[in-house]
Amino acid sequence: MAQIAKKNDKVFGDVENSAKIKKVHIDSPQLSYLFGGGIPIGRMLRFRGPESSGKSITCNYIAAQLQKKLPETLGQPDKDVIIYIDFERTFEARFASQVGVDTSPEKFIHLLPDDIETASDIITELIKTDEIAAIILDSDAAAPTKAMFTDPSGKANFGAGAKALAEFLRKINILCANYNTTLLWISQERVNMSPMGYLPGVTGGEAPKFYASVVNRVTKTDVLKSGNDTIGIAIRVRNYKNKAGVPFRDANIKLYFDGGFNPDEEYLDFLIAFDIIKQGGAYFTIPGVEKKIQGRAKVQEWLNENVEEYEKMKAQVDEMLVNENALDADREMMGEDEVILEAKERIEDEISEDVLEDE
């Protein structure tokens, strides 16, 4: 082993360190709960769902959190660059900045490749600089191959895109793990015209779901209004695969068009769910406060005014989200097969509801 290590210094892993999942604590407790305590570093996270459901903005938020917190977590001050591979040509800096993305030239690379092969070559070189915190690929549905530009229109090229993406992932997956770079992969849903059933299929071929450590489905559940004005959307992120934490969890997030996500609302939800703040009807009891407070708005106002107590409560929530918590109690009573069956039934029911709603 010593002789082999001289020729291949990185071939042997350190079970105590390299075999442990590294995570970054994030500001959103809902997403922290979804991923099992934080965003896994050096892994591929896949986000699938229908159009305009919030996939891109969710990935932007996660990338912003990595950009902000990864340098301190890893002790690498320069580990704060985001690469956005914009195959769809829809990136909007204004919206990205609302969820915290630093789009300054030294911290953000807006990549506009014409094909997968070109993107692969560029990304390979950039990752090796060891300054890339996160890569967003938006999306595999819009990623063409070089052959698609040279071949005449209408020529059959079955599976060419999926094959190119599979080759891309074989290389990038290892590089991301070696250099602690998180890959955020966006997949669209398309109508599956199979006579066996009218259910959406996912773009990108079969490879992405195998390489992804985490697979989530993002859907829009509601439209947020203030009077007659639409001010945002409610997003549900459902986890169907998680090799970096507890699978089959849900996160319900409100996205405001002016301001992005609001972690304070999410923390208050968990403070009530974990019984740290007790609710009885419209009244709330805060530890150490004799007088009951009426209404969530007043509770949030008290928390914002009492910063020290609020920080202690948030620390309690963060600790409970990392460890097994009360929200998983029902699942612990079920066997593994029952949990998997429940997840399958949920996604089938959910997709069917989306299709009926579209019709």
N, C-alpha and C positions, 0 to 999 in steps of 0.2 A: 504493500500500500504506500509506503514511503517513496519507493521508486516511481510508482504511477503518479503520485502527487507532485513529484518534481516536474513531470511533463504536463500534467493536467491539474493545476493548482486549485480549480474550482469544482472538480468532479465529485469530491466527497462532501456531503452535507453535514452540518452540525445539528444533531437531533435536538439539542437543548435550545438552539437559537433559530437556525434557518428553517427547521420543520415546524415552527410555531407561526401562526397567522398574525401578521402585524396589522394593526388597525389604527385609524385616526378618529379621535372623538370629534363629532360635528355638532353644530349649534341646534340642528333640528332634532328634537327627541323622537318624533315620529319616524324619521328615517334611521335614527340610531337604533330604535327598537326593531325596525324592519331588518336591518343588517346584523343584529345581534351585538350591539354595543359600539358600533363605529364602522367606517368604511374600510374594507380590507385593502391593503396596499399590495401592488404587484399582481393583481388578479384582473380577470376580465368580468365585467358586469354587463349583462344584456338587458335592454329595455325594449319590450315589444308592445304593440297596441295599435288601435285605430288612429286615423289622422286627427290632428288638433286635440290630442288628449293630454299633452303636457310632457311628452318624452324628452324633447330637446331641452326645455327649460329646467327639468329635473336634473338632467345630466350636467347642464351648465352650473347649477347650484352645487352639485357634488364636486365638480371640478374646482369651483371657487373655494370650497372648504379645504380641499387638498392643497390648492395653491397657497392658501393662507396658513395652514397648520402643519403641513408636511415638513417644512424646513426645521421647525423646532422639534418635531417628533423624531426625525432621523438625525438631527444635528448637522444638516447640510443647508447652509444659508441660501445657496443658489438653486435649491430644488423647488422652484416655484413657477415653472413655465408650463403653460397649457398649449396643446396643439389641437386645433379644430379642423378636422378633415371634412370639408364642406362639399360633398358630392351633390347635395341638393341645391346648393347655391342660395340658401335661405337664411344664413346667419345674420343676425341683427345685433350689433354691439350695444345698442341702447337697452335692449331687453336683458342681455347678458350682464351688463353692469348693475342692473336692478337687483340681481341675486348675488352680487358680490364679485363677479369676475373682473380681474384687473386686465384690461385689454391694452395696456401700454406696450410698445414694441419690444421691450426687453423681457416681457413676461407672457406674451401671447403671440402665437403663430397661427395666422389664418391661412390654411393650406387649401389651394384650389387645384388639385390634380385632375387631369383629364381621364385617368384610368387607374385601376387598382395596382397595376404593376409599378407605375410611377410613384404612387403613394407609398408602396412597400419599400422601394429603394430609398426614398427620402426619410421615411420614418425610421428605418434601420440606422441611418447615420445619426439622426437627431437623438434617439434614445441613448446611444453610446456616449453622448456628452455627459450623461448622468445628471442632467438639470431638468429633465421632463417629469413633472408631477402627474399629469394626466393627459390622455389622448381621447378625444371624442370623435367617433366615426358616425357621420350623419349623412346618409344612412346606407345600409347595404343594398336597399332596393334601387338606389340611384347610382350605384357604383358600376360603371362599364369596364370592359376589358379593352386592351389595345386592338384586338381582333375586330371588335364591334365598329371601330372607326375605319378600318381598312377593308373589311368585307363589304360586298354590295348589300344594300338594304333588302331585307326579306330572306337572306341566307339563314338556313337553320343552324343554330349554335346551342343546342340543348345542353344545359348544365355548364356552359363555359364560365358564366359569372360565379356560380357556386364553386367550381373547381379553383378559380383564381382566388376567391376568398378563403378557401380551405388552405391553399398554399401560403397565403398571406398570414393566416393565423398560426400555422405550424412554426413559422419563424418569429413572429411578433410575440406570441404567447411566452416563449422562453426568454426573449429579450426583456419583456416587461417584468417578469419575475426576477431576472438577474439584476435589473436596475431600479427595482421598486417603483415602477411606473404603472398606474392603474388605467386600464382600457375600458372606456364606456362605449358600448356598442348599441346602436339604435337600429331596430328592425321594424318594418311596417307590416301591417296585416292586409292581405288581399283576399278577395272572394275566391274560395275554392269551388270550381265548377264540377267537382266530382258528383256523379249521380247518387253516391252513397250518402251524401248529406251536404247541406248548404251551410258550411262553417268556414270561417276565414282561415287561410293558411298564412304562414309566416315567411317573409322573404329571407334570402341569404343562404338557402340550402340547409343541409343537415349539420355542417361543421360547427356553426356558432353555438348551438345549444350544448355541444359536447365540451367545447373549450371554455365556456363560461362557468365560472365558479358560482355565480349568482344569476338567476333568470327572474325577471319581474315583468308583470303586465300592468301597463299604465292606462287608466281610463278616466274620462271626465264624468263625474257623478252629478254635478250641479253647476248652475250659473249663479254667481254672486252679484246681487244688485243693491244699489243704494237709490231708492226712489225708482225712477225709470231708467237710470244709468247702470250699465253693466260694468262692475268694478273688478271682476276676477272670475275664477272658476275653482270648483272643488275637485281635487284629484284623489283617486284611490290607486295606490301602488300595491299590488298583490304579488307575493313571493311564491314561486313554484319550484325553485331549486336554490339551495343555499349550502355550499360546501365550506362556507366560512362562518357559519352560525346556525341558528335555529330556523328551519324552513317553515313554509306555510303561514307566514305572518302577513298582516295588512297594515298599511300606513295610510291615514286619511289626512290630506294636506290642503290648505287653502292657498291658492296663488292669486295675489293681488297684482293687477296690471301696473299699478303705481306703488312700487315698494317690494314686490316679490313675496317671499314666504314670511310668516310671522311666528317665530319660535315661542314667543310669550303665550300665544293662544294654545300652542301644542303642550307647553309645560303645564299650563293650568288644567288641561284635559287629563294629563297623567297624575297631577297632584290629587285630583278628585278620584281618578280610577284606583290609585294606590292608597286611598283613604288617608292621605297626609292632611288634606283639607277635607273636612266632612261636610257633605251636602244633605240638607233636609228640606225638600221642596225648593223654594226660591232662596232659602237662607243657607249661609255657609259659615262653618266654624273653623277658624284658623288657630293652630296650636299657640298657646300663650296669650291669646286675645279673648277676653271674657265676652265681649259684645259680639253677637252674630252680625254678619254682613249680608245685606240683601242684594242679590244680582251679581252675575259674573263680572260685569263692568266695574263694579265697586271693589270686588275682590282683586281684580287686576290692578286697579288704581292703588290699593293698599300695598300690594307686592312691589309695585314700581317705586313707591315712596319709602319702603323699608327694604333697602337693597341688601343689607347684610343677612337678614332673615330669609329673603328670597333666594340668595345665593346658596345658603345652606339647604333649602328645600330642593333646589335644582340639583345640587350634588347628591342628595338622597335619590332623586329620580334617576340620575345618570348611573348610579351604582346598581339600582334595581334593574335597569335596562340591560346592563352588561351581564348580570347574573340571571338565572331563571327567576321569573317573577310570577305574580298572581295572575297575570293575563294569560299565562299558559297552563293554568291549573286544569282546565277542562281537557286540554289536549293530553296532559300527563296521565289522565285516567283511561285513555284510549290506547289500543295496541298500534304497532307500526302500520300494519295493513289497513286499519281503519282510518288512520291519519292520511295515508296516501289516497285511499278511496274518496275520502272527504274532499281532498284537494282537487282530484280529477272531476268530481261532481260539481265543485264550485266553478271551475274554469269553463266547463261545458255549459252550465246554466248561464254563466255571465256572458259568454260569447253569444249564446242563443238570444239572450235578452237584447244585446247590442244590435244583432241582425234584425230582430223584429222591430226595434226602435227605428233603425234606419229605413226599413220598408214602410 
